[in-house]
Amino acid sequence: MLNVEGEDEQSQSVLETAFRDARSDEWKEFLADCLKFEAEIAKEISIEKFTFAELEEEEQSLERLRRWFRDLKKRDALQLPAAEQAQKALNSCIDSLEAYAQSVYSAQNGGE
């Protein structure tokens, strides 16, 4: 763990702002990728691309989002509110993939 303190109150404020801005930018990027993931799932559903190969690709994408989320949480020492929003977005991605997986299994089993 790294402890950093400014030499004075102004320096401390500058450090905290820089850290907060960096983490906020990372959370924004993560949220944007969650939206892309959701859009990709929606596209696959709209064109009825219910294949196991596509499902596996989307599972890999979700796993990447999960790893990224864990990494961001580790770096977010200030526990910014964006982390909660990111958790909700990740949960939505998980739900979307589960729904897509059900459609894939249904299609592969002849619509059962």
C-alpha positions as CSV (number, residue, x, y, z in Angstrom):
1,M,0.0,0.0,0.0
2,L,1.2,3.5,-0.8
3,N,0.5,6.4,1.4
4,V,0.9,9.8,-0.1
5,E,0.4,13.1,1.6
6,G,0.9,16.6,0.3
7,E,3.3,19.0,2.0
8,D,0.5,21.3,2.9
9,E,-3.3,21.5,2.6
10,Q,-3.2,22.8,-1.0
11,S,-0.8,20.1,-2.1
12,Q,-3.0,17.5,-0.5
13,S,-6.0,18.9,-2.3
14,V,-4.2,18.8,-5.7
15,L,-3.1,15.1,-5.1
16,E,-6.7,14.1,-4.1
17,T,-8.2,15.9,-7.1
18,A,-5.7,14.3,-9.5
19,F,-6.4,10.8,-8.0
20,R,-10.1,11.4,-8.1
21,D,-10.0,12.6,-11.7
22,A,-7.9,9.6,-12.8
23,R,-10.3,7.1,-11.2
24,S,-13.3,8.9,-12.5
25,D,-12.0,8.7,-16.1
26,E,-11.4,5.0,-15.6
27,W,-14.9,4.4,-14.3
28,K,-16.3,6.4,-17.2
29,E,-14.4,4.2,-19.7
30,F,-15.6,1.1,-17.9
31,L,-19.3,2.3,-18.1
32,A,-18.9,3.0,-21.8
33,D,-17.6,-0.5,-22.3
34,C,-20.6,-1.9,-20.4
35,L,-22.9,0.0,-22.7
36,K,-21.0,-1.4,-25.7
37,F,-21.4,-4.9,-24.3
38,E,-25.2,-4.4,-23.8
39,A,-25.5,-3.0,-27.4
40,E,-23.7,-6.1,-28.7
41,I,-26.0,-8.5,-26.9
42,A,-29.0,-6.5,-28.2
43,K,-27.7,-6.7,-31.7
44,E,-27.1,-10.5,-31.5
45,I,-30.7,-10.9,-30.2
46,S,-32.2,-8.6,-32.9
47,I,-30.5,-10.6,-35.7
48,E,-31.2,-13.9,-33.9
49,K,-27.6,-15.0,-33.8
50,F,-28.1,-17.7,-31.3
51,T,-24.9,-19.7,-31.6
52,F,-22.7,-21.3,-29.0
53,A,-19.6,-19.6,-30.7
54,E,-21.2,-16.2,-30.2
55,L,-22.2,-17.0,-26.6
56,E,-18.6,-18.1,-25.8
57,E,-17.3,-14.8,-27.3
58,E,-19.8,-12.8,-25.2
59,E,-18.9,-14.8,-22.1
60,Q,-15.2,-13.9,-22.7
61,S,-16.2,-10.2,-23.0
62,L,-18.1,-10.3,-19.8
63,E,-15.2,-12.0,-18.0
64,R,-12.9,-9.2,-19.2
65,L,-15.4,-6.6,-17.8
66,R,-15.4,-8.5,-14.5
67,R,-11.6,-8.5,-14.2
68,W,-11.5,-4.8,-15.1
69,F,-14.1,-4.0,-12.5
70,R,-12.1,-5.9,-9.8
71,D,-8.9,-4.0,-10.9
72,L,-10.6,-0.6,-10.7
73,K,-12.1,-1.4,-7.3
74,K,-8.6,-2.2,-6.0
75,R,-7.3,1.2,-7.2
76,D,-10.3,3.2,-6.0
77,A,-9.0,4.0,-2.5
78,L,-11.5,6.9,-2.3
79,Q,-14.5,4.7,-3.0
80,L,-16.0,7.0,-5.5
81,P,-19.7,7.0,-6.2
82,A,-19.0,5.9,-9.8
83,A,-18.0,2.5,-8.4
84,E,-21.6,1.8,-7.4
85,Q,-22.9,2.9,-10.8
86,A,-20.3,0.6,-12.4
87,Q,-21.4,-2.3,-10.2
88,K,-25.0,-1.8,-11.4
89,A,-23.8,-1.6,-15.0
90,L,-21.8,-4.8,-14.6
91,N,-24.8,-6.5,-13.0
92,S,-27.0,-5.4,-16.0
93,C,-24.4,-6.9,-18.4
94,I,-24.5,-10.2,-16.4
95,D,-28.3,-10.2,-16.6
96,S,-28.2,-9.5,-20.4
97,L,-25.8,-12.3,-21.0
98,E,-27.9,-14.7,-19.0
99,A,-31.0,-13.8,-21.0
100,Y,-28.9,-14.2,-24.3
101,A,-27.6,-17.6,-23.1
102,Q,-31.2,-18.8,-22.5
103,S,-32.1,-17.8,-26.0
104,V,-29.0,-19.6,-27.4
105,Y,-29.8,-22.8,-25.5
106,S,-33.5,-22.6,-26.5
107,A,-32.6,-22.1,-30.2
108,Q,-30.0,-24.9,-30.2
109,N,-32.6,-27.2,-28.6
110,G,-35.2,-26.6,-31.2
111,G,-37.1,-23.8,-29.4
112,E,-37.8,-25.8,-26.3
